[in-house]
Amino acid sequence: MLIHSRDKGFIHPHSSEITPRSVYEGRRDMLKLLASGVAGAAMASWAARDALAQAAAPGKLPALKGAKSAVPGAQTMEKLTDYKDATSYNNFYEFGTDKADPARNAGTLKTRPWTVEVEGLVKKPGKYDIEDLIKLSAQEERIYRLRCVEGWSMVIPWVGYSLAELIKRVEPQGNAKYVEFVTLADPKTMPFVGSRVLDWPYTEGLRMDEAMHPLTLLTFGMYGEVLPNQNGAPVRVVVPWKYGFKSGKSIVKIRFVEKEPGTAWNKAAAQEYGFYSNVNPNVDHPRWSQATERRIGDGGGLFAKRHKTQMFNGYEPQVGQLYAGMDLKKFY
Ligand code: MTE
């Protein structure tokens, strides 16, 4: 993602070659936090070990199996990304801006007890304990591509059920046009909340028909186990036809609203990240092309063979109709 330095208004590319000032500042913030005891050094090293253990291989976390999904488009024949790559190359800015930070730092995240509040324009608002939310509908395994706006992608066997299952139960009112996702922002357990990289909490949103689309997955697990902390435990959304930043991690509120909600990256850099953020090889990011992608795990680093990015990340037959007649350059 881009790092937006608020004080000077610079927009920086975030890549392995360039370490922007706000990242340095962020790292400094983190060191200060660690030194100040907000997250003590002992806890940090315990957390890092725990997270790295999680990163090594499946088999360490509780199982969460899902039946093979019958939803068209929920499977792909592509080779799965290695668990190690999927759990050690992450974006989860609450734990740091470097790809390796979430695996190192997210061991501090407390995923139990956990409640998700459903509020706003619904007939049946309520607080769901995470265990009840997991049991609300049958778990399915879905192999989706995750395409990040930064130009890389992975293929992951997610476990969850269509968000539509929950939405139908809470009965949205007629004026509920959008769904907003609010994620945890706990400075005690998330060392980067408090840095100026983004406005916390990280929020995201979908139009109601996008949220109701069967491919939109309320996700509790991956690779047959519960989500590792760095991948958004205990519950995240995965919207496979949109750039990865639309899939908020560690969700605490699902809010039904009438107006298009603000979203974390749109607030940080509106001209670069729109509300829709559909994967689209024909609409470039203002400063780089979106036509190709690098598959994590292919090897070769920056010189790896690039794959052609597909419209709507390959899910056009399933979701293209949602955007019929819309100018996707305008609604990027
Ligand atoms: N959710 C929260 N709360 N905070 C974040 O920084 N990053 C997003 C998204 N969800 C992010 C988040 C981005 S930019 C991407 S690409 C995906 O999570 C990455 O998911 P992964 O680490 O499981 O691959």
Boltz pocket constraint, residues with backbone or C-beta under 6 A from the ligand:
constraints:
  - pocket:
      binder: B
      contacts: [[A, 1], [A, 86], [A, 89], [A, 90], [A, 91], [A, 92], [A, 93], [A, 94], [A, 146], [A, 147], [A, 148], [A, 149], [A, 183], [A, 184], [A, 202], [A, 230], [A, 231], [A, 232], [A, 243], [A, 244], [A, 245], [A, 246], [A, 247], [A, 248], [A, 249], [A, 250]]
      max_distance: 6.0
